[in-house]
Amino acid sequence: MIISKRYSQIVFLVATLVGFCMQSHAEVQSLDRIIAIVDDDIIMESEARTRLTMVRQQLMQQNTPLPPEHVLTQQVLERLIIESVQLQLANRANITIDNAVLTRAVENVAKQNRLSLDQFRKALAKDGISFNSVRDQIETELLINRVRERFVNGRIKITESELDNFINSESGKLQTSADYRLGLIFLPFPKQPDETFIKNQEKLVEEIYKKLQKGADFQQVAVSSSRGDTALKGGDIGWRKLAQLPEQFADIVSALNVGEISKPIRTNMGIHIFKLLDLRGNQGQLIAQTRVRHILLKTNIIRDEAQAEIEIGKLREQILAGDSFDKLAKNHSDDVGSKQNGGELEWVSPGQLVPEF
């Protein structure tokens, strides 16, 4: 994960956050207030209240017992802080979500719940949740995914020969043949942990593992104990190919049966416990992707659509004549997020971009 240089400036006002949970039952209503400062951003009490309501509803819909209020509150605050750091990175890189893409994402969420968009609105209203707040949360998740793709996936370079060799290898055939839906309980280490800290974490993980072995609900334990990004989802990190996991994890996960829990795995990042929630697919499936660059010219006060078409046509003629697409993108494109990389949008799958693209 990319962390802001000024992450150390984050100010936690945990006492205030706990206080607002206690005051939620009081008759006196106070003004909204700041509960945390994250670099150039702030987190408001009302924002935390709204997120707490959404998380409670999600956990109840999943029939996951709620953890103690102070634990849930701390988890929500940590999640909001991490999101704030990532959203500030998105803002600095001029990463945005197209309105059409966001609308389709919201419609997909409604379909996953077997509801029309109108029924989805009504169901949220019935649960006391604002449709706009859910839409904003979906946009946040899309932005965070774009940030991860830009700053993490963008640094991973795999050649065509490496890809072909992997696909044709026994390991590649095995790892592309199935999808694993995984649950994760994660206790992180700081950059330079001392032995006392490590021993305490190992003791805590051992207690967690014993609870799980005795039949404790994995989702509930993840919500109350995990410090991973998906803790509030019961530790569910979704579907993964074995190839997407570090080799150390892939070997262990591939040996698990559905419903089985791994022993604690220690790495330099922390300690992990996996649960194989589900398994699907027994045949390899290849998806054709396209690597794309683009130059974007936006209309504005002095450039209407007709003028933009003329200018983009001239740029196309220069490219066909041998001029560098990379240089022209850097000098002329209005997409600030990609122009510095010569218009590079990386590899995209069918349906990932807007229909016009």
N, C-alpha and C positions, 0 to 999 in steps of 0.2 A: 504494500500500500504506500502511496506517495503521501508524505506527511509535510505539512507546512513548516517552514523554518521557524516560524514564531509559535509553534504548537505549545511551547513552554509558557506562553503568555496566557493560556486558557485559565480562566478564573472559575473555580467551582464554588457555587453558593449552595452546597448541599443542604445546609440547615434551612435555608429559605425554601428549597424545594420540598423538603419533608414538611415544613411548616404549612405550605399551601395545601398539601394533602390533608392535614389535620383540620385546616380551616374550611375545607370544602363542605363540611357538615354544619358550619356555623351560619347564622342568619346574617351577620354583618358581611357586606360585600366590599372588598378593597379594590383599589385601582390595579390595573395590570402592571407588572413590574419585571425587571430583568433578573434572571436567575443564573445566567452564565454568559461570559464574554469569550468569544473564540476569534482571535485575531481581529479582523475588521467587522465581524458579525456579532450579533447578540441573540440570545435565546430568551424568549418571553415566557412568563408563567402560563399565559393562555395557550401558547403553542404546546407546552408540555402537557397541559390538561387535555387538550384535544387529542394528542398522540396517546396518552394514557387511556382515554375512552376507546379509541380505535383498537389498541392492543388488547384491552379487556374483552371487547366484542369478538375479536379474532380468536382469542384463546378459548372463550366460552363456546364459539361455534365449532371448534376443534375438540370440544369436550376435554380440554386440558385444564386441570385444577389450577387456580390462580396461586402464584407464590405470595409470600408476605408482601404487604403494600410497600414497605421500604425497599425491598429487593426489586420489585417491579419498577418502582420510581427511579432507582439508580440505573437499571437497565435502559429505561427510556431516555434518561439524561445522557448516558454514554452514547446511545445510538444517535441522538440529536447532535451531539458534539462532533462525532465522526462524520455525519452527513454534512454538517456545516463546513468542515475542512474540505471535503470533497466538492461541495457546491462552489466554494470560493475558487478552487482550482478550475472548475468548469467555467466560471465567470472570467477568470484571468485568461483562459485559453479561448474565450468567445465560443464556447460550445453551447448550442441551443437545441431545443426539440421543436421540430416543425409541428404546427397545430394539427395537421392532418394525421401525422404519426401518433400524436398524443390521443387524438379522438379514436383512432383504431385500437390503441392499447386499452383505453377505457372500455370500448365495446367488447374487446376480447375478455377482459375481466368479468364483464356482465355475462358473456356467453359461458365462461367457465363455471359460473354459478347458475347456469341454465335460466337466465333471465334476459328479457329485452332491456334496452337502455332505460326506458321509462319505468319498468318494473324494478330495475336496479336502484334508480333514484328513490322510489317509494320505499323499498326495503331499507335503504340507508336512513331515510327520514324516520321510519318506524323505530329504528335502533338509536335515534338521536344523533346520527352522524351526518355532517354536512357533505353533500355531493362534491362541492368545490374543494373541500379539504382532501377527499379521496383522490380527486383528479390531480390536485397539487402533489400528493404523495406519489402517485404513479409517475408524474413528470419528474419528481426528484429521483426516483429509482432509475428512470431512463437516462437522466443526466449522469448519475453515478456510474452506470454501465458504460456510458460513452467516455467518461474520465478514465475508467480502468482500461478500456480498449486503447485510449490514446497514450496513456502514460506507462502502462504495463505491457499490454499485448504488442504495442508498437515497437517495443525494444526487442521483441523476440523475432529473430530472422531465421527462417528455415528455407533451404534451397530446394529446388525441384527434385534434384537427385536424392536428397535426404528424405524427402516425402515419399518418393517412389520406392526407395529401399525399405522404408518403414512399412508401407502398405503391403509390400510383397514378402515381408519377413513373417515368421511364425508369430512373433510377439505382436506385430501390427494386425495380423488377421484376427488374433484373439481379442485384442483391445478395441477393435472396431466392430466386434460382433455383438456387443451388448451394452446397454445403458444401466448404470447403477444409481438408484436414488438413495442418497446418504444422509444420515443424521450425524451431527458433530457436536461434541462437547469439548471446548477448547479453553485452556488456562494459559495465558501468554506469559513469557518471560520478558523483563526489561532488557535493554541492550547489553548491560553488564551486570547480570545477577550475581549476588554473593551466594555462598554455599547454604547459609541459613535460609534465604528466600527459597532456593531450589528445594531444600528438604521440606520446608513448610508446604510448598506446592505439591510435592510428591505425596506427602501425607494426606493432603486434601483430596487429591485425585484418587488415591487408594480408597478413601472413605466413600467417594462417589462411585467408584467401580464396584465396591462391595454392595452398595445399595442397589445398583443395577442388577447385579448377580442374584440378589434376593427378590427381584421382581419389581423394583421401583419403576415408575413410568418414565421412559427416556425423555419424552417431551417436557414433562414437568421438571425433571432434574436439569435439563438444558436451560429452561427459562430461569430457574433459580440459581444455577451455578456456573453456566458457561459464560465466557467473556468474548465469544466470537460474534461476528457480524449478524449471524442468524439466530442468536439466542432467543429472541422474542418470537421466532417462528418455530420454537421447539427444537432448534438445532438443525432443522431441515435445510440443507444446502442445495436441494434439487437434484436433477439428473446429471450424471457425469460419466464420461468415457474414462476408462482406465488410463488412456493416454494423456488425459488432462490432469492426472494426479502425479505427484512425485513418485519415483519408482518405489521408495520405501513404503508409501501408502498403498500404491497399486497392488503390490504383492500381498499385502495383508487383506485389503478389501476383496480381491479376487478369490480369496479362500473362505470368505464369509458366506453363510447361508442366509436367506431372507429372514429377518428378525434377530439375527445373531449380532452380538456386540464384541468389538475388538478389545484386546487388552490395552492399557494405556501406552501410547507411543510418545516417546520423548524426542524432540528435535531442538535445534538451537533457538527456535521460535517459541517453544512452549511444550505443553503436553496435550495430546489429542486422544479422544476416544470416539471411534466410529460405530455407527449402527447401520446395517444394510436394511433399509426400509422396504425396498422393492427392486425387482430386476425385470428388465424387458429386452426383447430382441435376441435373436440367435443367428442373425445373418448380417454380414457387413453391408453398410449402406454408404455410398459416396454421394456427396452433394457438390455440384459444380459451383464454384465461386468465381467471382470476377474481381480483378484488381483494378481500381479506378483512380484516375486523376480528373480534376475538373477545374474550369475557370468560370467563376460566377460574376456577372455584371448585374447590379441591382439598378432599378429605376429610381430616380429621385427628382428633385425640383428642376434640375437643369438637364436631366437625361430621361426622356420618355421611352416607352417600349420600342418605338421605331428606331430611335437613335441607338438604343442598346443593341438591337439586332444588327445594325450597321457596324458598330464597333466590334461586336463579337465575331462578325463575319470577317472583318479585317484581321483579327487575331488568328482565326482559323486559316486564312490564306498564308499568314506568316509561318504558321506551324507546318503547313503542307509544303512550304518553300524551304523548310529545313531549320527554321528557328527553334530554339529550345522551349519545349512546353513548360519545363520547370521554371525557367527565367521569366517567361511571359506570365505565368501564374503568380509568381512572387511580385511582379511589378504591376499587374493589372487586376487580379482577382479581388472581389469584394468579400470573399469568404475568409475572414481573418483567422478562423480556426485551422484552415488547411493551406493557406497561401505560403506560409513559411516553409512548408514541406513540399513546395512545388505543386500544390493542389491535390496531394495524396490523400485518398480516402481509405486506404488499405484494402484488404480483401472483404468483399460483401457477399452475402448469400441471397438467393432469389427471394424477393418480397421484403428485404430488409430496408430498402430505400423507398422513397415516395413513388407512386405509380408512374409519373412522368419519366423518372430515371430508369 
